[in-house]
Amino acid sequence: MEKVLEIIKLEEERQRNTLMMIPSENYASASVRSAVGSMLSNKYSEGYSGRRYYQGNKFIDEIETLAIDRAKKLFKVEHVNVQPYSGSPANSEVLFALCNPGDTIMGLELASGGHLTHGQPNITFSGKYFRSVQFGLDEKGLLDYKKIAGLAKREKPKLMIIGTTAYPLAFDWKKFGEIADSVGAWLVADISHVSGLVIAGAYPSPVLYVHVVTTTTHKTLRGPRGAMIMVTKKGLKKDAELSTKIDKAVFPGMQGGPHNNTTAGIAVALGEASTMGFKSYGKQIVKNAKVLAKELTSGGLNLVAGGTECHLIVIDLRAEKLSGNVVAEALEVAGIVVNRNSVPNDPMPPFYPSGIRLGTPAITTRGMKEPEMKQIAKWILDVVGYVAPYKLPENPETRNTFMKGFKEKIRTDKKLLGIAEDVKKLCLKFPIN
Ligand SMILES: Cc1ncc(COP(=O)(O)O)c(C=O)c1O
């Protein structure tokens, strides 16, 4: 067998036998995967439906139109572009459509849960080509809307891009709308993490309050790796040409031919998301996260913002004097795959942060519910307690060596591998298709 296909089989096995608890990950359905692996990837289709630069696009047009119509109906928006290659290009395309180099943009800083593309200074397109103003969270890990309004008044951003990868509470989109309107700024909601929850009615929709919405399609939405840019009624009221500006920024502004196989996968995922079953699925994701949060808190762990109102939880390990790296590595050996994450006002650098981020979308896709969340919380608490003696050295220069030794030591640890066996048994009861 081709070596790559052999490795893919191993990865499939890993995904089946462990708990995928990285909140940005999910299992796409077999139909979505079949669309993505289809012959549609053979076709070139630069342009948009009915206005292509290549012949032979009859069926591609049909599929792209279907994806757009489904997204318009589900999100209640006026215009949709389904061609962005992924979330980062989608955000860059919106910035490119609405701002000039040097204009001021505003967003939540990366360390507080914002995304790189929301203006992370120095190292990203959004932070290098624009004047980026960023805000963080308060000591409790909450957004301070008054402070954000003050910053907007002072800095007068041309565009605010608001979204998160790690904020566990629901955004007050109305307040963000008022702040943006008070300074005449464009307001872009990046709902990449929560778009599936928005469709399910399990998380507030920003559509009434913002001009543009971006989302990846591979997280709670359960689609392929891709993204969409959506224009709202409010957006068209601000600028009747907004949809055209967005479309031109995507193609030819930043991209060439669309990934038609991905477009088909998005169309399938949107079809799946329009069912009643998806609504209960989205609600169950949040219910599961709340139960997990409660159990972890009862077990003595501190959570950022005290809990969750969505699909994700951030554990603050500062009280335990533990590093996110140590806990994440140990959990992986135990079959629970999460990621280390900064906590608000983290004294540690991003590579060695003090938190763990975990979420429930993928395990909910498997059909797990409240009883399984209680069991998973027990395992997590067990692992955190077990690795408590392993403190990251204060001296930054010895940290890499410490982590290397720690990883080697736990690779064959009986206790952690024992949990991994139990995790596998649980996974077998909740197969993925
Ligand atoms: C809020 C948010 N925006 C944008 C992105 C970027 O998406 P991608 O990784 O597909 O470029 C992500 C990805 O994690 C995200 O969470």
The ligand as a MOL file (V3000), in Angstrom:
LIG
                    3D

  0  0  0     0  0            999 V3000
M  V30 BEGIN CTAB
M  V30 COUNTS 16 16 0 0 0
M  V30 BEGIN ATOM
M  V30 1 C -11.8940 32.5180 15.3620 0
M  V30 2 C -11.0400 31.9640 14.2750 0
M  V30 3 N -10.8370 32.6890 13.1610 0
M  V30 4 C -10.0690 32.2450 12.1540 0
M  V30 5 C -9.4610 31.0230 12.2150 0
M  V30 6 C -8.5550 30.5970 11.0910 0
M  V30 7 O -8.9820 29.5070 10.4220 0
M  V30 8 P -7.9570 28.6120 9.5550 0
M  V30 9 O -7.1160 27.8850 10.5290 0
M  V30 10 O -8.8900 27.7610 8.7820 0
M  V30 11 O -7.1810 29.5480 8.6990 0
M  V30 12 C -9.6400 30.2190 13.3290 0
M  V30 13 C -8.9660 28.9140 13.4220 0
M  V30 14 O -8.7400 28.3350 14.4280 0
M  V30 15 C -10.4530 30.6920 14.3950 0
M  V30 16 O -10.6470 29.9720 15.4940 0
M  V30 END ATOM
M  V30 BEGIN BOND
M  V30 1 1 1 2
M  V30 2 1 2 3
M  V30 3 2 2 15
M  V30 4 2 3 4
M  V30 5 1 4 5
M  V30 6 1 5 6
M  V30 7 2 5 12
M  V30 8 1 6 7
M  V30 9 1 7 8
M  V30 10 2 8 9
M  V30 11 1 8 10
M  V30 12 1 8 11
M  V30 13 1 12 13
M  V30 14 1 12 15
M  V30 15 2 13 14
M  V30 16 1 15 16
M  V30 END BOND
M  V30 END CTAB
M  END
